[in-house]
Amino acid sequence: MGANPLFEAMGNTPSMAQLLQQLKANPMAVLSRRFNLPQNMNDPNAIIQHLVQTGQVSQEKVNAAFQQAQRMGLK
């Protein structure tokens, strides 16, 4: 199984469990470390759309991250 594209994009945080915990606690803080996001944006779908539209993340990486989440039982 390959590495998670979102995990890679976040700068290879030491563990997936730690990243997941940080994302659950404060998603904007975690995502803002790597991506340029408007401060008032808090809808997950709007964030994904913004990242794809601005070229910060490819649609292929989004799809791969969703597939990985499904395999892990997160979605």
HELIX and SHEET records of a PDB file:
HELIX    1   1 PRO A    5  ALA A    9  1                                   5    
HELIX    2   2 MET A   16  ALA A   25  1                                  10    
HELIX    3   3 PRO A   27  ARG A   34  1                                   8    
HELIX    4   4 PRO A   44  GLN A   53  1                                  10    
HELIX    5   5 GLN A   59  ARG A   71  1                                  13    
END                                                                             
